[in-house]
Amino acid sequence: MIIIGGLGSVLGGVFGAVFITILPEFLNFLAHHAGAFFTDISGALLAMKEGVFGLVLVLFLIFEPEGLANRWRLMKAYWKLYPFAH
C-alpha cells in the first residue's frame, strides 16, 4: 500500500489501500466483460491477475516513485494556480 500510495503521508496510505482494494475488483470486471467479446481471454485474465498486480507495483516504482499522494499534491498545486499559471 505504501509503495502505491506514497511514503511519508497518511493520505498516501489511504490512497494505496483504496487502489489495492479497487484493482482486483476492476480486473474481475474487465475479465467478465472481456469474456462477452473474447471468450478465450476471460479465463486468461483471471489467471494473470497476480501478474498484473505485480506489474502495477513495478510500474508505480518506475514511473511514480513518490506514489499517488505526490500526484495528488501536484494536481492540487496545478488547480490552485489554474487560471493564472504563467
Stockholm file with secondary structure:
# STOCKHOLM 1.0

chainA/1-86         MIIIGGLGSVLGGVFGAVFITILPEFLNFLAHHAGAFFTDISGALLAMKEGVFGLVLVLFLIFEPEGLANRWRLMKAYWKLYPFAH
#=GR chainA/1-86 SS CHHHHCTTCHHHHHHHHHHHHHHHHHHHHHHHHHHHHCHHHHHHHHHTHHHHHHHHHHHHHHHCTTHHHHHHHHHHHHHHSGGGCC
#=GC SS_cons        CHHHHCTTCHHHHHHHHHHHHHHHHHHHHHHHHHHHHCHHHHHHHHHTHHHHHHHHHHHHHHHCTTHHHHHHHHHHHHHHSGGGCC
//
